Amino acid sequence: MTRVLLTTTSFQDVPGAHHQMLEASGFEIVRERGPLSEARMLELAGSFDAFLCGDDAITQAVIDKSLPRLKIISKYGIGVDKIDVKYATAKQIPVLFTPGVNHTTVAEHTFLLLLALEQNFLYGVDASRKGEWKRKTGHEVLGKTIGIVGLGRIGKEVAIRSRAFGMEVVGYDIYWDEAFAQQYTVRRVATLDEIFAASDYLSLHTNLTPETRDLVGAKNIAKMKKGVVILNCARGEIVNTADMVAALQSGQVGGYGTDVLDAEPPPADHPLLHEPNCIVTPHVASRTYESVVRQAVASVQNLLRAARGEKPLAQVNPEVPVRKI
């Protein structure tokens, strides 16, 4: 029987059609609570035909131990930086993913972080729950400039909402959609330095690559407006933690709202958890009932199609043929 390792917790915890689809497959489903470390993946590897994974560490060592049985990696979501895609490709393992399913949810979460920071939301709520009536003056977002790094699906949704709030929008992306930019009045900048200098708010929506790792560090933070608010619903490693803490404490960064960290789950002493002008949510920007079901259904469809030897909905390495299992 085909054995599938299912690790993503939101898939497992949220009801929906994806459960029935997986049950009807006839596969043996082994459930774990991810994201799993490399050590745990190595303990499990070798007895599965497919992974239906979240942000688990699927490294070269994990892939090697999983062979020759492993035939499919179906990623629930779009971020594949925890998967050694290059090595999976070399070993002819198709890596499937689910673009276009969570952009609305993540864009909404970005604004949750922004408005919570600018309106001192947690300060007021925490005081009220303690029976205190403390008030701290906030800021409007109207008329402010938001810089969006990465104008993909999520970045575009953030731009649309920014315009609805009466904000000026500037964007940076190598692949530029001019029709979209004209429709929503998004001004293109040629360099990252330009977007750093222009932004009252900086929203990150780019992939984690060697080029974007530590993109927001001391050198680039110094190029930003004093008091800039930075939002991160992409990957924690895009922001250098130590440099961000220093910038928050100095006031160079006025606030940091992030759904992602460089260590997940973080240790209790992670420095960003204890900065008063920092809001950290536990990687839930895409975790709504609507988004989870869309992602889960797409990831199961990818798995089932590939298992039948058919073209999946989306594949990171399309040069690798899918093989019936």
C-alpha positions, -999 to 999 in steps of 0.1 A, spaced: 0 0 0 11 35 -8 23 52 24 21 90 29 36 110 57 13 140 66 29 166 88 11 199 84 -9 207 114 -34 232 99 -43 205 73 -50 181 101 -68 205 125 -92 222 101 -123 203 88 -130 203 50 -131 183 18 -94 176 19 -99 149 46 -125 130 25 -103 133 -6 -73 118 13 -93 91 29 -108 81 -5 -73 77 -20 -68 43 -3 -34 54 9 -21 46 43 -17 80 60 8 84 88 3 117 108 29 137 126 27 172 141 51 194 122 72 213 114 96 184 119 133 188 125 159 170 103 165 146 131 129 136 133 126 134 95 156 111 95 139 88 120 108 85 97 125 85 63 127 54 42 92 39 46 71 64 27 62 68 -10 52 105 -5 55 134 18 25 158 22 45 183 41 45 218 57 78 234 68 96 203 77 134 199 71 137 179 39 174 180 35 198 161 13 203 136 42 165 131 45 161 126 8 190 101 7 174 80 35 140 82 18 152 67 -14 145 46 -34 109 45 -21 101 83 -20 85 93 -53 66 126 -45 70 156 -22 37 176 -21 41 209 -3 11 223 15 17 260 8 42 279 -14 74 283 6 99 256 -3 130 269 14 130 240 39 132 215 10 164 209 -8 147 213 -42 180 212 -61 189 178 -46 153 165 -50 156 175 -87 189 157 -91 173 126 -76 143 129 -99 117 136 -72 90 160 -82 83 188 -57 47 200 -59 33 232 -43 2 253 -41 6 289 -53 -24 312 -55 -43 299 -25 -34 321 4 -28 356 -9 -60 371 4 -55 357 39 -18 368 42 -26 403 29 -53 407 55 -29 395 82 -3 420 70 -28 448 77 -37 432 111 0 437 121 2 472 107 -29 485 123 -22 468 156 12 485 157 1 520 146 -30 520 169 -12 505 199 -39 478 199 -22 453 222 -13 480 247 -50 491 250 -64 456 251 -39 443 277 -46 474 299 -84 469 296 -82 433 305 -63 442 337 -91 467 346 -70 496 337 -80 525 314 -47 534 298 -46 552 264 -17 557 241 -20 579 210 -15 561 177 -11 570 140 -33 570 110 -21 551 79 -39 575 56 -14 594 34 16 573 45 38 555 20 40 518 20 69 501 2 62 465 -9 92 443 -16 78 415 -39 48 423 -61 36 387 -65 1 375 -56 4 385 -19 22 418 -26 -5 428 -51 -32 421 -25 -14 443 0 -11 470 -26 -49 469 -33 -57 472 4 -31 499 8 -48 520 -19 -82 514 -2 -67 529 30 -56 560 11 -19 552 12 8 559 -14 23 526 -27 57 520 -41 69 486 -52 101 467 -60 101 434 -80 123 420 -107 92 408 -125 70 438 -129 33 438 -138 29 472 -154 -9 468 -161 -15 461 -124 8 490 -113 -12 514 -135 -46 501 -124 -37 505 -87 -13 534 -89 18 516 -77 50 535 -83 79 513 -93 114 519 -79 145 507 -96 165 497 -65 159 485 -30 177 516 -17 150 537 -32 122 517 -15 141 518 18 143 556 17 107 562 6 88 540 29 70 548 61 60 512 62 80 484 46 62 451 38 82 420 29 67 396 4 97 380 -12 110 344 -12 139 334 10 170 331 -12 207 336 -6 202 372 -19 173 380 5 186 363 36 194 391 62 181 417 36 167 437 65 199 441 86 218 470 101 233 482 68 199 485 51 180 496 82 202 526 84 190 536 49 153 537 61 133 566 76 137 569 114 107 552 130 99 530 100 74 502 106 85 469 91 60 440 83 71 405 76 47 378 64 73 361 43 102 343 60 119 351 93 154 348 79 149 378 56 153 399 88 184 397 109 171 393 144 200 409 163 200 439 141 162 443 143 163 442 181 190 469 181 170 490 157 138 487 178 156 496 209 173 527 193 140 539 177 154 536 142 126 510 136 94 522 152 77 488 151 81 453 137 52 431 130 61 396 120 43 363 115 77 345 110 109 340 129 143 326 122 135 298 147 101 282 147 88 275 172 111 300 190 128 295 223 112 313 252 141 337 253 140 347 217 147 384 218 119 396 195 93 381 218 102 406 245 104 439 226 74 461 234 73 476 199 73 442 182 43 420 175 49 383 167 22 359 156 29 322 154 31 317 116 -7 319 112 -10 345 84 -24 319 60 -43 300 86 -80 308 80 -106 282 74 -110 294 38 -73 294 30 -65 262 48 -91 243 28 -79 258 -5 -43 249 3 -51 214 16 -74 205 -14 -47 217 -38 -19 198 -21 -41 166 -21 -50 171 -58 -13 175 -65 -5 143 -47 -33 123 -63 -25 135 -98 12 127 -94 5 93 -79 -15 85 -111 13 97 -133 -6 129 -143 5 165 -145 0 182 -111 -16 216 -106 18 232 -99 54 219 -97 85 236 -85 107 215 -107 86 207 -138 116 193 -156 113 162 -133 87 137 -147 60 124 -123 58 87 -120 28 66 -112 31 49 -78 
